[in-house]
Amino acid sequence: MKTRLILALVLISTVMVFGSAKSSLADITILGKGHAPIYVSDKDVNDFDFNNDNLIDYYVRAHYTGNSNQVYKVDYKIIDECVDGSTYDSATLKLGFSTNHIFYFDRTWFTDLDVWTPWFKAGSNDANKRLDLVSLPHGTLPLNPFPASGDDAIQGNDKKKGSFVHTSSIKELDGQAGWEGSVFFRGNPGEYLMWTIHPAGGLDGCDRFAAIGIPIIIN
């Protein structure tokens, strides 16, 4: 089983009543050649500058880990505003997988993919040692209210390393403060949207968007 990232980004906005989606074929760059390319946010486009200050607010890097289980690793770097805070008590971020359909009312949400971070796997941090995904009814978008289902991906405290780590200056985010974390996943063959879902409800910046979806193919 092998996973590939398609060159597109989907943003779900809270500004419109039913939400809106937009995609771009230019927002992911492919690095390397062969059977294990690396997919990285393209900083030369404006899709990742949510507040129009010429600074990147969201960075993602996905690549095949190369082991026999065909696991994919996704590295996230996200500014504080996008996850509602700079401490473990305030910041929150959930993950979800849905079918990749043009029309939102055709989308089905899946919870059977195996998703984790090293923190969720370690010790007694989590009962089932996996990151529970957001579960929504068929055709639903991850808009307000913030979904009750699914684990918060940003877990930990200030005395030990958590599932994500807060950093005061992140190079890929043009020196802005934010959260860094790596997520691993594998699942049944198919076409999916992998979502990062966060609190939203404002009219400007990252707070306009309730979710960011990256299309992937597992085959």
C-alpha positions as CSV (number, residue, x, y, z in Angstrom):
1,M,0.0,0.0,0.0
2,K,1.4,3.3,-1.0
3,T,0.2,6.9,-0.3
4,R,0.5,9.8,-2.7
5,L,-0.4,13.5,-2.1
6,I,-2.3,15.2,-4.9
7,L,-1.3,18.8,-5.7
8,A,-4.2,20.7,-4.1
9,L,-5.3,22.5,-1.0
10,V,-8.9,22.9,0.1
11,L,-9.9,25.7,2.6
12,I,-13.3,25.7,4.3
13,S,-14.3,29.1,5.2
14,T,-16.7,30.1,8.1
15,V,-17.6,33.4,6.4
16,M,-20.3,32.0,4.2
17,V,-23.5,30.4,5.5
18,F,-22.8,27.0,3.9
19,G,-19.0,27.3,3.8
20,S,-16.9,27.6,0.6
21,A,-14.1,25.5,-0.7
22,K,-11.3,26.6,-3.0
23,S,-8.3,24.7,-4.4
24,S,-5.1,25.5,-6.1
25,L,-2.9,23.3,-8.2
26,A,0.2,25.4,-7.3
27,D,0.3,25.2,-3.5
28,I,2.3,22.0,-3.1
29,T,5.8,21.4,-4.5
30,I,7.2,17.9,-5.3
31,L,10.8,17.3,-4.2
32,G,12.9,14.4,-5.2
33,K,12.2,11.6,-7.7
34,G,11.3,8.0,-7.8
35,H,8.7,6.1,-5.8
36,A,9.0,8.3,-2.6
37,P,8.6,11.9,-3.5
38,I,8.3,14.6,-0.8
39,Y,5.4,17.0,-0.9
40,V,6.0,20.5,0.6
41,S,4.0,23.7,1.0
42,D,4.9,26.1,-1.8
43,K,5.8,29.4,-0.1
44,D,5.7,31.3,-3.4
45,V,2.0,31.2,-3.5
46,N,-0.5,33.1,-1.3
47,D,-2.6,30.2,-0.2
48,F,-0.7,29.8,3.1
49,D,-0.6,33.5,4.0
50,F,-4.1,33.8,5.6
51,N,-3.8,37.4,7.0
52,N,-2.0,38.9,3.9
53,D,1.0,40.0,5.9
54,N,3.5,38.4,3.5
55,L,4.4,35.8,6.1
56,I,3.6,32.0,5.8
57,D,1.0,30.9,8.4
58,Y,0.7,27.2,7.6
59,Y,3.3,24.7,6.4
60,V,2.9,21.0,5.6
61,R,5.5,18.4,4.5
62,A,4.4,14.8,3.7
63,H,6.6,11.9,2.7
64,Y,6.7,8.1,2.7
65,T,8.7,6.8,5.7
66,G,10.2,3.9,3.7
67,N,9.3,1.1,6.1
68,S,7.5,-2.1,5.2
69,N,4.2,-0.9,6.5
70,Q,3.9,1.9,3.9
71,V,3.4,4.5,6.6
72,Y,3.2,8.2,5.6
73,K,4.5,11.0,7.8
74,V,3.0,14.5,7.7
75,D,4.9,17.4,9.3
76,Y,2.8,20.4,10.4
77,K,3.9,23.8,11.3
78,I,1.0,26.2,12.2
79,I,1.0,29.7,13.7
80,D,-0.7,30.2,17.1
81,E,-3.7,32.0,15.6
82,C,-4.7,29.0,13.6
83,V,-5.0,26.8,16.6
84,D,-6.3,29.3,19.1
85,G,-3.3,29.8,21.4
86,S,0.3,29.3,22.4
87,T,-0.1,27.0,25.4
88,Y,-1.3,23.4,25.8
89,D,-4.4,24.7,27.7
90,S,-5.5,27.0,24.9
91,A,-4.4,25.5,21.6
92,T,-6.5,22.9,19.9
93,L,-6.4,21.0,16.7
94,K,-8.2,17.9,15.4
95,L,-7.7,15.7,12.4
96,G,-10.3,14.2,10.0
97,F,-10.4,12.1,6.8
98,S,-13.3,12.4,4.3
99,T,-13.9,11.3,0.8
100,N,-12.6,13.6,-1.8
101,H,-15.6,14.9,-3.7
102,I,-16.2,18.2,-5.4
103,F,-19.6,18.6,-3.8
104,Y,-19.5,18.7,0.0
105,F,-22.9,17.0,0.3
106,D,-21.3,13.8,-1.2
107,R,-18.5,13.6,1.4
108,T,-18.3,10.7,3.9
109,W,-16.2,10.9,7.0
110,F,-13.9,8.0,8.1
111,T,-12.6,7.1,11.5
112,D,-11.0,3.7,10.7
113,L,-7.7,5.0,9.5
114,D,-4.7,4.4,11.8
115,V,-3.4,7.9,12.8
116,W,-1.0,8.7,15.6
117,T,1.9,10.8,16.9
118,P,4.8,9.5,19.0
119,W,3.2,11.1,22.0
120,F,-0.1,9.2,21.5
121,K,1.8,5.9,21.2
122,A,4.0,6.4,24.2
123,G,3.3,5.2,27.8
124,S,-0.1,5.9,29.2
125,N,-0.7,9.2,27.4
126,D,-3.7,7.8,25.4
127,A,-5.9,4.8,26.1
128,N,-6.0,3.4,22.6
129,K,-2.6,4.8,21.5
130,R,-4.0,6.4,18.4
131,L,-5.4,9.8,17.4
132,D,-9.1,9.5,17.2
133,L,-10.4,11.2,14.1
134,V,-13.3,13.7,13.8
135,S,-16.6,11.9,12.9
136,L,-19.2,13.9,11.1
137,P,-22.5,13.0,9.4
138,H,-22.5,12.3,5.7
139,G,-22.3,15.6,3.7
140,T,-21.3,17.7,6.7
141,L,-18.5,20.3,6.6
142,P,-16.2,20.9,9.7
143,L,-17.6,24.4,10.3
144,N,-18.8,25.9,13.6
145,P,-19.4,24.6,16.1
146,F,-16.0,23.0,16.7
147,P,-16.5,19.2,16.4
148,A,-17.0,17.4,19.7
149,S,-15.7,14.1,18.3
150,G,-12.0,13.3,17.8
151,D,-8.9,13.7,19.9
152,D,-7.1,17.0,20.3
153,A,-3.9,16.5,18.5
154,I,-2.1,19.2,20.6
155,Q,-1.5,17.4,23.9
156,G,1.1,17.7,26.6
157,N,2.3,20.2,29.2
158,D,5.2,22.6,29.5
159,K,7.5,20.3,31.4
160,K,7.8,17.5,28.9
161,K,7.5,17.0,25.2
162,G,4.0,16.8,23.9
163,S,2.3,15.6,20.7
164,F,3.1,19.0,19.3
165,V,5.8,21.4,20.5
166,H,5.4,25.2,20.7
167,T,8.3,27.2,19.2
168,S,8.9,30.9,19.4
169,S,10.4,31.2,15.9
170,I,9.8,28.7,13.1
171,K,11.9,29.1,10.0
172,E,9.2,27.7,7.6
173,L,6.7,30.3,9.0
174,D,9.0,33.2,8.3
175,G,10.1,33.4,12.0
176,Q,6.6,33.5,13.5
177,A,5.7,31.6,16.7
178,G,3.7,28.4,16.3
179,W,3.2,24.7,16.8
180,E,5.2,21.9,15.2
181,G,4.2,18.3,15.1
182,S,4.4,15.1,13.0
183,V,1.5,12.9,12.3
184,F,1.7,9.3,11.0
185,F,-1.1,7.4,9.2
186,R,-2.0,4.4,7.1
187,G,-5.4,3.2,5.9
188,N,-7.4,1.3,3.2
189,P,-6.8,2.2,-0.4
190,G,-8.8,5.1,-1.6
191,E,-9.0,8.8,-2.3
192,Y,-9.3,11.0,0.8
193,L,-9.1,14.6,2.1
194,M,-6.9,14.8,5.2
195,W,-8.2,17.7,7.3
196,T,-6.7,19.8,10.1
197,I,-9.7,21.3,11.9
198,H,-9.4,24.1,14.4
199,P,-11.7,26.7,16.1
200,A,-12.8,29.5,13.9
201,G,-15.5,32.1,13.5
202,G,-13.7,35.4,12.8
203,L,-13.6,37.5,9.6
204,D,-9.9,37.9,9.1
205,G,-6.7,35.9,9.1
206,C,-6.5,32.2,9.9
207,D,-9.6,32.5,12.0
208,R,-11.7,32.7,8.8
209,F,-11.0,29.0,8.1
210,A,-12.4,26.1,10.1
211,A,-10.4,23.5,8.3
212,I,-7.6,22.9,5.8
213,G,-7.8,19.7,3.7
214,I,-5.0,18.0,1.7
215,P,-6.1,15.5,-0.9
216,I,-4.3,12.2,-0.8
217,I,-4.5,8.8,-2.5
218,I,-3.7,5.5,-0.8
219,N,-3.2,2.6,-3.2
